[in-house]
Amino acid sequence: MEAALVAIERSPLVAALRTSFFVYPAISALHILAVGVLLTTVLLMDFRVLGAIRSLPEAAFVRLLRRVALTAFAVAILSGIALFSVRASEYAAMPLFLAKLGLIVLAGANSVAFGLGGGPLRKPLAAFSFLLWLSVLIAGRFLGFV
């Protein structure tokens, strides 16, 4: 596994990314933007389901924001992979990074359960979503300081 991660870091594309004065910061900014849009849309959906936002019909509101959230999630994943590739072996060895990935998987599974209808669990799933995505954000911010 370590050899594969080092090979990723040494690939010509990743080396170019690492040394670029413009591209790496642009991808980092794109990642931050995508995460911001993702968290904003998810939290708004969660608040609507929990009853904090009542002025808009739930189904239409959630349907619209879900599409925006999925697009932002895709951009965050792709930009995150690019950022990961620069220090792949270092990140893969960090328990905090692995925890962040685990939280993202849990948040995704929670979203799938919610999307399947959720039934009487809609509100608990929305509350759990709020906590999971907040945890992902905190873990991601701490990665920059460890």
ROKOLDO-556839 format. One line per field, with one value per residue: residue number from 0; x, y, z of N, C-alpha, C, CB in turn. Coordinates in pm, 1 decimal, m for minus. Glycine has a CB too. Layout:
n NUM	...
n.c1 X	...
n.c2 Y	...
n.c3 Z	...
ca.c1 X	...
ca.c2 Y	...
ca.c3 Z	...
c.c1 X	...
c.c2 Y	...
c.c3 Z	...
cb.c1 X	...
cb.c2 Y	...
cb.c3 Z	...
This chain:
n 0	1	2	3	4	5	6	7	8	9	10	11	12	13	14	15	16	17	18	19	20	21	22	23	24	25	26	27	28	29	30	31	32	33	34	35	36	37	38	39	40	41	42	43	44	45	46	47	48	49	50	51	52	53	54	55	56	57	58	59	60	61	62	63	64	65	66	67	68	69	70	71	72	73	74	75	76	77	78	79	80	81	82	83	84	85	86	87	88	89	90	91	92	93	94	95	96	97	98	99	100	101	102	103	104	105	106	107	108	109	110	111	112	113	114	115	116	117	118	119	120	121	122	123	124	125	126	127	128	129	130	131	132	133	134	135	136	137	138	139	140	141	142	143	144	145
n.c1 82.8	189.1	384.6	227.1	103.6	323.6	400.2	185.9	225.6	464.4	403.5	402.8	192.8	99.4	332.8	359.5	131.2	195.1	405.5	306.4	236.3	m12.2	m213.2	m241.3	m321.4	m559.8	m712.0	m732.1	m883.8	m1116.1	m1196.3	m1255.8	m1465.8	m1652.8	m1698.7	m1809.0	m2048.1	m2168.6	m2200.6	m2363.3	m2598.6	m2674.5	m2712.7	m2921.1	m3122.2	m3143.7	m3226.8	m3475.7	m3618.0	m3615.3	m3784.3	m3716.3	m3718.9	m3993.2	m4123.5	m4114.1	m4221.5	m4147.3	m4076.3	m4018.2	m3818.7	m3615.4	m3566.4	m3459.3	m3230.7	m3092.9	m2994.0	m2809.5	m2640.6	m2540.0	m2394.3	m2202.5	m2082.1	m1962.7	m1772.4	m1622.6	m1519.3	m1361.9	m1178.7	m1071.4	m941.6	m739.4	m597.3	m524.7	m351.6	m105.5	19.3	m12.8	84.7	145.2	m102.6	m259.9	m156.9	m247.1	m449.7	m657.9	m725.2	m820.5	m1036.8	m1189.2	m1254.3	m1406.7	m1621.2	m1730.1	m1817.7	m2011.2	m2186.0	m2265.2	m2399.2	m2603.1	m2733.1	m2824.5	m3004.4	m3185.8	m3272.3	m3407.8	m3645.9	m3685.3	m3903.5	m4050.2	m3808.7	m3702.4	m3654.2	m3464.2	m3259.0	m3199.1	m3102.6	m2880.9	m2736.5	m2670.1	m2493.2	m2296.0	m2190.9	m2094.1	m1894.9	m1727.9	m1640.9	m1499.5	m1299.9	m1166.3	m1067.1	m893.2	m700.5	m524.5	m362.2	m225.5
n.c2 m119.9	124.1	164.6	209.5	449.8	621.1	608.9	739.1	997.6	1060.3	1071.4	1225.2	1411.1	1473.0	1573.3	1803.6	1935.7	1974.9	2156.2	2374.9	2716.0	2828.9	2629.5	2433.6	2598.8	2693.3	2457.7	2389.7	2607.7	2563.6	2323.2	2405.7	2581.8	2401.1	2229.8	2416.2	2485.9	2233.9	2175.1	2390.0	2347.2	2090.8	2136.4	2323.3	2160.2	1973.1	2141.0	2218.1	1975.7	1921.7	2114.7	2380.5	2557.9	2663.1	2795.8	2713.0	2450.8	2123.8	1893.1	1994.8	2179.7	2020.9	1848.2	2024.6	2126.6	1890.3	1814.4	2020.6	1974.7	1717.4	1771.0	1950.8	1777.0	1591.4	1758.3	1828.4	1578.3	1511.6	1728.7	1692.7	1446.1	1522.4	1701.1	1523.3	1354.0	1481.8	1449.0	1178.1	937.9	1038.6	1146.2	910.0	771.5	904.1	895.7	1079.6	1164.4	924.5	891.0	1108.7	1024.9	800.3	925.3	1065.0	852.5	745.3	967.8	971.4	722.6	775.3	976.2	833.2	659.0	850.4	951.4	732.8	752.7	733.3	752.5	733.2	791.9	1019.6	1272.7	1204.9	1110.4	1344.4	1505.5	1352.4	1369.9	1642.7	1646.7	1466.3	1589.4	1826.7	1722.9	1614.0	1851.0	1970.5	1777.0	1790.4	2054.2	2038.2	1872.1	2035.1	2125.6	1928.8
n.c3 0.0	85.1	m111.8	m337.1	m266.2	m249.7	m515.1	m632.2	m529.1	m656.6	m922.7	m1247.4	m1296.1	m1037.4	m928.0	m1081.5	m996.8	m725.5	m741.1	m869.0	m877.5	m902.9	m956.0	m742.3	m515.6	m631.6	m660.3	m393.0	m298.7	m449.5	m335.1	m72.6	m130.2	m243.3	m24.9	149.9	11.9	4.0	282.7	359.2	204.8	292.5	567.5	556.7	446.7	654.1	865.5	763.3	758.4	1028.7	1115.4	1156.0	947.5	798.2	600.6	338.6	117.1	223.3	57.8	m206.8	m143.7	m26.6	m242.4	m438.9	m303.1	m257.6	m507.1	m553.9	m336.5	m398.3	m631.5	m529.4	m348.5	m522.9	m649.6	m424.3	m352.3	m580.7	m588.9	m337.0	m364.5	m539.5	m372.5	m168.8	m309.6	m324.8	m80.2	m17.9	116.1	367.5	458.5	454.8	667.0	886.2	1167.6	1209.9	950.0	845.6	1015.5	931.4	670.3	736.6	868.0	651.7	493.7	668.9	676.9	410.8	393.7	573.9	434.0	213.5	342.2	431.9	185.7	89.3	202.2	481.0	657.7	976.0	1082.8	976.1	1103.3	1315.0	1143.3	1002.1	1211.1	1284.5	1048.4	1049.2	1271.3	1180.8	942.7	1046.9	1207.8	1010.4	890.2	1106.6	1154.4	907.6	914.0	1133.0	1026.8	890.5	1089.3	1219.2
ca.c1 0.0	279.1	448.7	127.4	84.4	444.4	393.9	90.7	292.3	574.7	357.2	429.5	79.3	98.0	451.0	324.0	33.1	264.7	496.8	238.0	207.9	m153.6	m308.6	m268.6	m409.6	m692.3	m783.2	m762.7	m996.4	m1233.4	m1236.3	m1319.1	m1594.5	m1743.3	m1735.9	m1900.1	m2178.6	m2222.3	m2246.7	m2476.3	m2719.9	m2713.0	m2765.8	m3052.6	m3216.1	m3164.2	m3309.2	m3613.1	m3679.5	m3631.2	m3890.7	m3666.0	m3755.0	m4128.2	m4186.7	m4110.3	m4264.4	m4031.8	m4037.4	m3954.5	m3697.5	m3514.9	m3533.3	m3369.9	m3102.4	m3024.5	m2917.8	m2695.7	m2550.5	m2472.5	m2294.2	m2095.6	m2013.5	m1876.6	m1659.0	m1539.7	m1447.3	m1257.9	m1073.7	m1007.3	m849.2	m622.6	m521.4	m470.0	m245.7	21.3	78.6	m93.8	135.6	134.9	m243.5	m310.0	m106.3	m304.6	m579.0	m759.4	m768.8	m901.8	m1162.8	m1265.6	m1310.8	m1513.0	m1735.5	m1789.5	m1891.1	m2132.2	m2275.7	m2321.2	m2497.0	m2715.9	m2803.5	m2895.0	m3119.4	m3281.4	m3326.4	m3498.6	m3773.9	m3664.3	m4025.7	m4050.0	m3669.9	m3656.0	m3597.9	m3336.4	m3158.5	m3159.7	m3019.7	m2754.3	m2668.8	m2614.2	m2376.9	m2191.8	m2124.3	m2018.8	m1776.3	m1640.3	m1580.6	m1401.6	m1186.1	m1092.6	m992.6	m783.7	m595.0	m427.1	m283.2	m155.3
ca.c2 0.0	239.5	184.3	268.7	589.5	693.8	619.0	847.2	1125.1	1083.3	1075.7	1356.1	1501.1	1517.2	1658.8	1933.0	1996.2	2016.1	2268.4	2484.5	2833.4	2863.0	2519.0	2376.5	2688.7	2699.4	2334.7	2403.1	2702.1	2493.8	2225.6	2481.1	2628.5	2286.2	2187.4	2518.6	2469.7	2106.5	2186.7	2483.6	2284.2	1980.7	2191.4	2379.3	2048.3	1919.1	2237.2	2212.7	1851.2	1932.7	2210.7	2515.9	2638.9	2615.3	2882.1	2648.0	2310.6	2037.2	1805.6	2073.7	2239.6	1915.1	1799.6	2123.6	2132.8	1762.1	1819.0	2110.4	1905.9	1608.2	1831.9	2001.1	1659.6	1539.1	1851.3	1815.3	1450.4	1520.0	1821.1	1629.5	1344.7	1594.9	1750.1	1404.5	1293.7	1550.7	1393.6	1057.6	846.7	1107.6	1149.2	774.0	725.4	987.2	849.1	1183.8	1159.2	803.5	921.2	1196.7	941.7	720.4	1014.0	1092.6	730.7	742.8	1074.3	925.3	617.4	844.0	1045.7	730.5	617.9	961.1	956.2	618.6	784.6	756.7	731.6	798.9	824.0	1138.2	1374.0	1158.9	1106.3	1483.2	1548.6	1279.6	1431.5	1768.4	1615.3	1402.8	1684.2	1917.8	1646.6	1609.3	1983.8	1989.0	1687.0	1846.4	2174.2	1996.2	1810.9	2137.5	2165.5	1814.0
ca.c3 0.0	94.8	m242.3	m427.0	m226.1	m291.1	m661.1	m662.2	m498.0	m751.2	m1060.8	m1308.4	m1278.4	m898.2	m910.7	m1141.5	m906.2	m604.2	m765.2	m936.2	m794.7	m918.5	m962.7	m610.9	m439.4	m695.0	m623.8	m251.0	m288.7	m503.3	m233.3	35.9	m181.7	m257.4	109.8	200.7	m53.1	51.1	421.1	364.5	152.3	380.8	692.3	527.9	436.1	788.8	940.6	711.4	804.6	1173.9	1142.0	1181.5	830.5	763.0	500.6	207.6	122.5	248.9	m53.4	m313.0	m87.0	m12.8	m377.2	m499.8	m233.1	m272.0	m633.1	m530.7	m243.9	m469.4	m719.8	m443.3	m294.8	m629.8	m664.7	m303.3	m361.6	m684.4	m545.4	m221.5	m417.2	m591.4	m257.2	m103.8	m390.1	m302.9	42.0	m0.2	219.1	496.2	498.6	477.3	796.7	992.9	1219.4	1191.6	810.5	832.2	1084.0	843.1	563.8	797.2	890.1	520.5	456.3	752.9	630.8	283.8	424.0	636.5	326.1	136.0	424.2	428.1	50.0	69.7	264.8	622.7	736.0	1108.5	1119.7	901.9	1193.3	1370.7	1036.2	975.2	1324.0	1272.6	934.2	1098.6	1354.9	1099.9	853.6	1132.7	1247.0	892.3	878.5	1214.7	1127.0	794.1	957.7	1220.2	945.8	854.9	1206.1	1279.6
c.c1 86.7	343.8	351.7	105.8	203.7	445.2	296.0	158.2	399.5	530.2	378.6	315.4	75.7	219.1	424.1	225.4	102.5	347.6	430.2	203.6	58.2	m249.5	m342.1	m354.9	m550.0	m774.2	m821.5	m882.4	m1125.0	m1286.1	m1310.4	m1456.8	m1696.0	m1790.1	m1834.0	m2039.2	m2245.8	m2279.6	m2365.5	m2605.0	m2767.5	m2774.6	m2902.6	m3158.5	m3247.7	m3253.5	m3454.9	m3684.9	m3705.2	m3734.7	m3845.3	m3698.2	m3889.7	m4191.4	m4188.7	m4155.0	m4142.2	m3986.1	m3964.4	m3821.7	m3584.7	m3471.7	m3434.8	m3232.7	m3024.0	m2940.2	m2794.0	m2593.4	m2473.9	m2365.1	m2175.4	m2014.7	m1918.0	m1753.7	m1565.6	m1458.4	m1333.0	m1143.8	m1000.5	m908.3	m723.2	m536.4	m454.2	m347.1	m108.7	94.7	6.5	m44.1	126.5	m9.8	m296.2	m265.2	m167.0	m438.1	m690.6	m813.1	m859.6	m1036.3	m1250.4	m1330.4	m1425.3	m1638.8	m1806.7	m1871.2	m2020.7	m2233.7	m2341.2	m2426.9	m2622.3	m2800.6	m2882.7	m3019.5	m3226.9	m3350.4	m3422.6	m3631.4	m3763.0	m3784.3	m4020.9	m3909.7	m3617.8	m3590.8	m3469.5	m3225.1	m3109.1	m3069.5	m2882.7	m2671.3	m2598.2	m2486.8	m2262.7	m2117.1	m2045.9	m1889.1	m1676.9	m1567.3	m1471.8	m1278.9	m1101.8	m1010.7	m874.8	m669.8	m487.1	m332.7	m211.4	m43.7
c.c2 125.5	269.9	249.3	415.9	675.2	710.7	728.4	982.3	1161.0	1089.9	1215.8	1456.9	1557.4	1605.9	1798.1	2007.8	2053.5	2142.3	2388.3	2596.1	2864.7	2745.3	2462.9	2470.3	2699.2	2575.7	2338.4	2496.2	2638.1	2392.9	2295.4	2531.9	2514.6	2236.9	2287.3	2506.2	2341.0	2120.0	2281.1	2416.4	2170.7	2034.8	2256.1	2269.7	1992.1	2011.3	2232.8	2089.5	1857.1	2037.9	2352.5	2611.3	2585.5	2692.3	2820.7	2503.2	2217.7	1959.6	1882.4	2131.9	2136.4	1864.4	1894.0	2121.0	2002.5	1760.4	1906.2	2040.9	1793.9	1661.0	1881.6	1885.7	1601.3	1627.7	1839.9	1685.8	1459.9	1613.2	1764.5	1522.1	1412.1	1645.5	1634.1	1352.6	1356.3	1494.2	1263.8	968.4	908.9	1108.2	1010.5	718.5	803.2	930.7	952.6	1184.5	1038.0	821.8	1009.9	1116.1	855.3	802.2	1045.9	971.7	720.0	847.3	1035.6	818.0	677.8	914.9	948.1	684.3	725.4	966.9	843.0	639.5	812.5	730.9	805.5	838.5	950.5	1240.6	1326.0	1151.9	1246.6	1535.6	1481.4	1335.7	1559.8	1741.4	1554.7	1504.4	1789.8	1850.7	1634.5	1742.2	2004.0	1901.6	1742.0	1968.7	2136.0	1932.6	1911.2	2174.5	2050.2	1765.3
c.c3 0.0	m41.1	m341.0	m394.4	m266.2	m442.9	m703.5	m642.1	m600.6	m897.4	m1118.0	m1288.0	m1135.9	m869.6	m967.7	m1052.7	m782.8	m625.5	m832.1	m837.8	m795.2	m901.3	m824.5	m526.2	m499.6	m659.8	m476.1	m229.7	m340.3	m402.3	m118.8	m7.3	m189.6	m120.3	170.9	142.7	m3.9	192.1	432.6	317.4	242.5	509.9	671.0	513.3	574.1	870.9	894.7	763.4	955.6	1214.1	1168.2	1066.7	781.4	647.1	360.7	220.6	131.3	125.6	m163.1	m266.5	m80.4	m149.7	m446.6	m434.1	m244.9	m399.9	m617.8	m441.0	m313.8	m564.5	m638.8	m384.9	m398.3	m649.1	m544.5	m306.6	m462.3	m642.9	m424.6	m263.2	m469.8	m475.4	m183.4	m177.7	m365.0	m180.9	80.4	112.9	357.9	546.2	534.1	611.9	914.3	1039.9	1198.8	1048.2	788.6	901.6	996.6	730.2	617.2	821.9	758.7	473.2	537.3	708.2	499.2	305.1	487.7	530.1	239.8	212.1	422.4	292.1	19.6	140.3	412.7	710.8	868.7	1154.3	1051.3	993.2	1260.6	1265.7	1002.2	1086.9	1318.1	1158.1	976.5	1178.4	1273.5	1014.1	931.1	1177.4	1131.5	876.4	983.7	1191.6	1012.2	831.6	1046.6	1141.5	908.2	968.4	1274.2	1191.1
cb.c1 m93.9	388.4	499.4	m6.0	61.7	572.7	352.7	m36.3	355.1	677.3	208.0	455.1	m52.1	96.3	575.1	264.1	m73.4	353.8	611.6	111.1	288.2	m174.8	m253.6	m137.4	m347.6	m678.9	m696.4	m640.0	m966.1	m1198.8	m1112.4	m1229.6	m1576.3	m1673.4	m1610.5	m1845.7	m2163.1	m2113.4	m2133.3	m2447.1	m2695.3	m2590.7	m2668.0	m3046.9	m3158.9	m3029.3	m3253.5	m3613.5	m3589.4	m3497.9	m3968.4	m3515.3	m3643.1	m4218.8	m4115.5	m3968.6	m4350.8	m4064.6	m4160.6	m4047.6	m3726.1	m3569.7	m3661.6	m3430.4	m3124.7	m3126.8	m3005.9	m2742.6	m2629.3	m2574.8	m2355.8	m2153.7	m2115.3	m1955.2	m1709.2	m1628.2	m1543.8	m1319.0	m1133.1	m1112.2	m916.5	m667.1	m613.6	m576.2	m280.1	m2.5	71.2	m96.5	280.4	187.7	m328.0	m263.2	45.6	m322.9	m566.5	m701.1	m646.7	m827.7	m1136.2	m1174.6	m1201.3	m1465.1	m1689.9	m1678.9	m1802.9	m2095.7	m2199.0	m2210.7	m2435.2	m2665.8	m2704.4	m2801.5	m3075.7	m3210.7	m3214.6	m3433.6	m3869.9	m3620.7	m4047.9	m4112.6	m3579.1	m3772.2	m3700.3	m3354.5	m3216.5	m3284.7	m3089.4	m2779.8	m2769.0	m2717.6	m2417.0	m2252.8	m2226.4	m2103.4	m1816.6	m1721.8	m1688.0	m1464.8	m1236.1	m1188.2	m1085.9	m834.7	m654.1	m498.2	m371.6	m252.1
cb.c2 0.2	213.7	49.6	192.6	599.1	619.4	483.9	836.3	1118.8	974.3	1035.2	1338.7	1427.9	1395.8	1595.4	1913.4	1892.5	1904.0	2222.4	2433.7	2955.5	2923.3	2408.4	2346.1	2827.2	2712.3	2209.8	2455.7	2831.8	2423.2	2149.8	2599.6	2692.2	2171.5	2173.0	2655.5	2467.2	1998.5	2235.0	2608.0	2231.5	1891.7	2293.7	2463.7	1937.7	1898.9	2380.1	2212.9	1730.1	1965.9	2165.2	2512.3	2632.4	2625.0	3014.7	2655.5	2275.0	1940.2	1736.8	2186.5	2296.9	1798.9	1784.8	2264.1	2166.0	1646.2	1872.1	2244.6	1849.3	1524.8	1947.8	2087.9	1553.1	1528.5	1997.9	1819.1	1336.7	1568.5	1959.6	1569.5	1260.9	1713.9	1828.1	1295.0	1305.3	1701.3	1497.0	979.0	807.8	1251.9	1209.0	681.6	737.8	1132.1	815.7	1321.8	1153.5	681.4	989.6	1307.1	852.6	659.8	1143.7	1127.6	604.5	766.1	1206.9	871.9	510.8	945.5	1123.7	609.7	588.9	1095.0	953.7	489.8	673.4	893.7	583.1	706.5	707.2	1203.0	1412.4	1022.1	1039.0	1573.4	1516.5	1129.3	1460.9	1843.9	1519.6	1294.8	1751.8	1960.5	1507.2	1576.8	2092.7	1956.2	1543.5	1882.5	2271.8	1898.7	1749.5	2259.7	2232.8	1699.6
cb.c3 121.1	201.2	m298.4	m417.4	m75.1	m244.2	m722.8	m572.8	m359.2	m736.0	m1070.0	m1456.7	m1310.0	m802.7	m979.3	m1282.5	m864.2	m555.0	m850.1	m1005.0	m844.6	m1052.7	m1050.8	m538.5	m431.7	m848.4	m653.9	m174.7	m367.8	m635.8	m178.9	79.0	m319.8	m334.2	199.3	171.4	m208.1	48.4	510.9	278.4	11.0	413.0	750.8	401.0	345.4	859.9	924.4	557.5	769.9	1237.8	1256.4	1204.8	715.8	883.9	495.8	146.4	m2.3	359.2	m112.0	m359.1	53.9	72.1	m462.3	m489.4	m86.7	m273.3	m748.4	m466.3	m125.4	m547.5	m800.6	m330.2	m250.3	m762.1	m680.2	m176.4	m401.6	m816.6	m512.0	m129.8	m529.4	m681.6	m161.2	m95.5	m536.2	m285.2	158.7	m128.3	189.0	484.3	387.4	365.6	800.2	944.5	1368.3	1226.5	715.0	890.6	1219.8	784.8	501.5	927.5	958.1	416.6	478.6	900.0	614.8	193.7	518.1	742.3	239.2	106.4	569.6	458.3	m49.1	119.8	243.3	642.3	760.8	1212.7	1085.1	827.9	1299.6	1434.5	910.5	960.5	1458.2	1251.2	821.1	1185.7	1466.6	1011.0	763.3	1255.6	1295.9	764.0	892.0	1351.7	1092.8	683.5	1033.4	1325.1	820.0	808.7	1305.5	1306.9
